């Protein structure tokens, strides 16, 4: 499963994009459960956040959802953090 996260906004307006392919990872079931939870609460259209806050686009397979600070769920926050940290 390919999980992609794009982050835009923030004070400097610098965009980041990272992805993780869970195929062959020993913790793939954990990634997939986290992704399913994060997708379940996302919006189909870009979310409106706060000034200088971050907006996110999460894509898993062929499904894309949008979310923004400060209204991230715990699953979204965890998934975003992990993908941006561990992704290529």
ROVEXLUM-182809 format. One record per residue: chain; x, y, z of N, C-alpha, C in turn; residue in three letters. Coordinates in nm, 2 decimals, m for minus. Example, Ala and Ser with C-alpha at 12.3 -4.5 7.8 and 13.67 -1.06 7.14 Angstrom:
residues 2
{A, {1.32, m0.57, 0.78}, {1.23, m0.45, 0.78}, {1.32, m0.33, 0.78}, ALA}
{A, {1.28, m0.22, 0.71}, {1.37, m0.11, 0.71}, {1.29, 0.00, 0.79}, SER}
END
This chain:
residues 88
{A, {0.08, m0.12, 0.00}, {0.00, 0.00, 0.00}, {0.09, 0.12, 0.00}, UNK}
{A, {0.06, 0.22, m0.09}, {0.13, 0.34, m0.09}, {0.05, 0.45, m0.02}, UNK}
{A, {0.12, 0.52, 0.08}, {0.06, 0.62, 0.15}, {0.14, 0.75, 0.12}, UNK}
{A, {0.07, 0.85, 0.07}, {0.13, 0.98, 0.04}, {0.07, 1.09, 0.13}, UNK}
{A, {0.16, 1.18, 0.17}, {0.12, 1.30, 0.25}, {0.18, 1.42, 0.18}, UNK}
{A, {0.10, 1.52, 0.16}, {0.15, 1.65, 0.11}, {0.10, 1.76, 0.22}, UNK}
{A, {0.20, 1.84, 0.25}, {0.17, 1.95, 0.35}, {0.20, 2.08, 0.29}, UNK}
{A, {0.11, 2.17, 0.30}, {0.12, 2.31, 0.25}, {0.09, 2.41, 0.36}, UNK}
{A, {0.13, 2.53, 0.34}, {0.09, 2.64, 0.43}, {0.20, 2.66, 0.53}, UNK}
{A, {0.17, 2.71, 0.65}, {0.27, 2.74, 0.75}, {0.32, 2.88, 0.73}, UNK}
{A, {0.39, 2.93, 0.82}, {0.45, 3.06, 0.82}, {0.53, 3.09, 0.69}, UNK}
{A, {0.62, 2.99, 0.66}, {0.70, 3.01, 0.54}, {0.64, 2.97, 0.41}, UNK}
{A, {0.53, 2.90, 0.42}, {0.46, 2.85, 0.30}, {0.54, 2.74, 0.22}, UNK}
{A, {0.62, 2.67, 0.29}, {0.70, 2.57, 0.22}, {0.62, 2.44, 0.21}, UNK}
{A, {0.61, 2.38, 0.09}, {0.53, 2.26, 0.07}, {0.63, 2.14, 0.09}, UNK}
{A, {0.57, 2.03, 0.15}, {0.65, 1.90, 0.16}, {0.56, 1.79, 0.11}, UNK}
{A, {0.63, 1.69, 0.05}, {0.56, 1.58, 0.00}, {0.64, 1.45, 0.03}, UNK}
{A, {0.59, 1.36, 0.09}, {0.66, 1.23, 0.12}, {0.56, 1.11, 0.10}, UNK}
{A, {0.62, 1.00, 0.08}, {0.53, 0.88, 0.07}, {0.61, 0.76, 0.13}, UNK}
{A, {0.52, 0.66, 0.17}, {0.57, 0.54, 0.22}, {0.50, 0.43, 0.15}, UNK}
{A, {0.58, 0.33, 0.11}, {0.52, 0.20, 0.05}, {0.53, 0.10, 0.16}, UNK}
{A, {0.42, 0.05, 0.20}, {0.42, m0.04, 0.32}, {0.45, m0.19, 0.27}, UNK}
{A, {0.45, m0.21, 0.14}, {0.48, m0.35, 0.09}, {0.61, m0.40, 0.15}, UNK}
{A, {0.61, m0.51, 0.22}, {0.73, m0.57, 0.27}, {0.77, m0.52, 0.41}, UNK}
{A, {0.70, m0.42, 0.46}, {0.74, m0.37, 0.59}, {0.69, m0.46, 0.70}, UNK}
{A, {0.77, m0.48, 0.80}, {0.72, m0.57, 0.91}, {0.60, m0.51, 0.98}, UNK}
{A, {0.59, m0.38, 0.99}, {0.48, m0.32, 1.06}, {0.37, m0.27, 0.96}, UNK}
{A, {0.36, m0.33, 0.84}, {0.26, m0.29, 0.74}, {0.12, m0.29, 0.80}, UNK}
{A, {0.07, m0.40, 0.87}, {m0.06, m0.39, 0.92}, {m0.09, m0.27, 1.01}, UNK}
{A, {0.01, m0.23, 1.09}, {m0.01, m0.11, 1.17}, {m0.03, 0.02, 1.09}, UNK}
{A, {0.06, 0.03, 0.98}, {0.05, 0.14, 0.89}, {m0.09, 0.14, 0.82}, UNK}
{A, {m0.14, 0.03, 0.78}, {m0.26, 0.02, 0.71}, {m0.38, 0.05, 0.80}, UNK}
{A, {m0.38, 0.01, 0.92}, {m0.49, 0.04, 1.02}, {m0.49, 0.19, 1.05}, UNK}
{A, {m0.37, 0.25, 1.06}, {m0.36, 0.39, 1.09}, {m0.41, 0.47, 0.97}, UNK}
{A, {m0.38, 0.43, 0.85}, {m0.42, 0.50, 0.73}, {m0.57, 0.49, 0.71}, UNK}
{A, {m0.63, 0.37, 0.74}, {m0.78, 0.35, 0.73}, {m0.85, 0.45, 0.83}, UNK}
{A, {m0.79, 0.46, 0.95}, {m0.85, 0.55, 1.05}, {m0.84, 0.69, 1.01}, UNK}
{A, {m0.73, 0.73, 0.96}, {m0.71, 0.87, 0.91}, {m0.80, 0.91, 0.80}, UNK}
{A, {m0.82, 0.82, 0.70}, {m0.90, 0.84, 0.59}, {m1.05, 0.86, 0.63}, UNK}
{A, {m1.09, 0.78, 0.73}, {m1.23, 0.78, 0.77}, {m1.28, 0.91, 0.82}, UNK}
{A, {m1.19, 1.00, 0.86}, {m1.24, 1.13, 0.92}, {m1.20, 1.25, 0.83}, UNK}
{A, {m1.14, 1.22, 0.72}, {m1.09, 1.33, 0.63}, {m1.21, 1.38, 0.54}, UNK}
{A, {m1.18, 1.50, 0.48}, {m1.28, 1.56, 0.39}, {m1.24, 1.54, 0.25}, UNK}
{A, {m1.34, 1.54, 0.16}, {m1.31, 1.52, 0.02}, {m1.26, 1.64, m0.05}, UNK}
{A, {m1.28, 1.76, 0.01}, {m1.23, 1.89, m0.04}, {m1.14, 1.95, 0.06}, UNK}
{A, {m1.05, 2.03, 0.01}, {m0.95, 2.10, 0.10}, {m1.02, 2.16, 0.22}, UNK}
{A, {m0.96, 2.14, 0.34}, {m1.01, 2.20, 0.46}, {m0.96, 2.34, 0.49}, UNK}
{A, {m1.04, 2.42, 0.55}, {m0.99, 2.55, 0.58}, {m0.93, 2.55, 0.72}, UNK}
{A, {m0.81, 2.59, 0.73}, {m0.74, 2.58, 0.86}, {m0.74, 2.72, 0.92}, UNK}
{A, {m0.63, 2.75, 1.00}, {m0.61, 2.88, 1.06}, {m0.50, 2.95, 0.98}, UNK}
{A, {m0.49, 3.08, 0.99}, {m0.38, 3.15, 0.93}, {m0.24, 3.10, 0.97}, UNK}
{A, {m0.16, 3.08, 0.88}, {m0.02, 3.02, 0.90}, {m0.02, 2.88, 0.95}, UNK}
{A, {m0.14, 2.81, 0.94}, {m0.14, 2.67, 0.98}, {m0.12, 2.58, 0.86}, UNK}
{A, {m0.10, 2.46, 0.89}, {m0.07, 2.36, 0.78}, {m0.20, 2.30, 0.73}, UNK}
{A, {m0.20, 2.27, 0.60}, {m0.31, 2.19, 0.54}, {m0.25, 2.07, 0.48}, UNK}
{A, {m0.32, 1.96, 0.48}, {m0.26, 1.83, 0.44}, {m0.36, 1.76, 0.34}, UNK}
{A, {m0.29, 1.69, 0.25}, {m0.36, 1.60, 0.16}, {m0.30, 1.46, 0.18}, UNK}
{A, {m0.39, 1.36, 0.22}, {m0.35, 1.23, 0.25}, {m0.41, 1.14, 0.14}, UNK}
{A, {m0.32, 1.06, 0.07}, {m0.37, 0.98, m0.04}, {m0.32, 0.83, m0.01}, UNK}
{A, {m0.42, 0.74, m0.01}, {m0.39, 0.60, 0.01}, {m0.45, 0.53, m0.10}, UNK}
{A, {m0.37, 0.47, m0.19}, {m0.42, 0.40, m0.31}, {m0.49, 0.51, m0.40}, UNK}
{A, {m0.62, 0.49, m0.42}, {m0.69, 0.58, m0.51}, {m0.78, 0.68, m0.43}, UNK}
{A, {m0.77, 0.68, m0.30}, {m0.85, 0.77, m0.22}, {m0.77, 0.88, m0.16}, UNK}
{A, {m0.83, 1.00, m0.17}, {m0.76, 1.12, m0.12}, {m0.85, 1.19, m0.02}, UNK}
{A, {m0.80, 1.24, 0.09}, {m0.88, 1.32, 0.18}, {m0.79, 1.44, 0.22}, UNK}
{A, {m0.86, 1.54, 0.27}, {m0.79, 1.67, 0.31}, {m0.82, 1.69, 0.46}, UNK}
{A, {m0.73, 1.76, 0.53}, {m0.74, 1.80, 0.67}, {m0.65, 1.92, 0.69}, UNK}
{A, {m0.67, 1.98, 0.81}, {m0.59, 2.10, 0.84}, {m0.58, 2.12, 0.99}, UNK}
{A, {m0.47, 2.18, 1.03}, {m0.45, 2.22, 1.17}, {m0.55, 2.33, 1.20}, UNK}
{A, {m0.60, 2.33, 1.32}, {m0.58, 2.25, 1.43}, {m0.68, 2.14, 1.45}, UNK}
{A, {m0.75, 2.10, 1.35}, {m0.86, 2.00, 1.36}, {m0.82, 1.86, 1.31}, UNK}
{A, {m0.70, 1.83, 1.33}, {m0.65, 1.69, 1.30}, {m0.70, 1.59, 1.40}, UNK}
{A, {m0.74, 1.47, 1.36}, {m0.77, 1.37, 1.46}, {m0.63, 1.31, 1.50}, UNK}
{A, {m0.63, 1.23, 1.61}, {m0.51, 1.17, 1.65}, {m0.45, 1.08, 1.55}, UNK}
{A, {m0.54, 1.01, 1.48}, {m0.49, 0.92, 1.37}, {m0.43, 0.99, 1.26}, UNK}
{A, {m0.49, 1.10, 1.22}, {m0.43, 1.19, 1.11}, {m0.30, 1.24, 1.15}, UNK}
{A, {m0.29, 1.30, 1.27}, {m0.17, 1.36, 1.32}, {m0.05, 1.25, 1.33}, UNK}
{A, {m0.09, 1.14, 1.38}, {0.02, 1.03, 1.39}, {0.06, 0.99, 1.25}, UNK}
{A, {m0.03, 0.96, 1.16}, {0.00, 0.92, 1.02}, {0.08, 1.02, 0.95}, UNK}
{A, {0.04, 1.15, 0.96}, {0.11, 1.26, 0.89}, {0.26, 1.26, 0.94}, UNK}
{A, {0.27, 1.26, 1.07}, {0.40, 1.27, 1.14}, {0.49, 1.15, 1.09}, UNK}
{A, {0.44, 1.03, 1.09}, {0.52, 0.92, 1.05}, {0.56, 0.92, 0.91}, UNK}
{A, {0.47, 0.96, 0.82}, {0.50, 0.96, 0.68}, {0.60, 1.07, 0.65}, UNK}
{A, {0.58, 1.19, 0.70}, {0.68, 1.30, 0.68}, {0.81, 1.27, 0.74}, UNK}
{A, {0.82, 1.19, 0.85}, {0.95, 1.15, 0.91}, {1.02, 1.04, 0.84}, UNK}
{A, {0.94, 0.94, 0.80}, {1.00, 0.81, 0.75}, {0.99, 0.80, 0.60}, UNK}
{A, {0.91, 0.88, 0.54}, {0.89, 0.87, 0.39}, {1.00, 0.92, 0.31}, UNK}
{A, {1.00, 0.88, 0.18}, {1.10, 0.93, 0.09}, {1.05, 1.03, m0.01}, UNK}
END
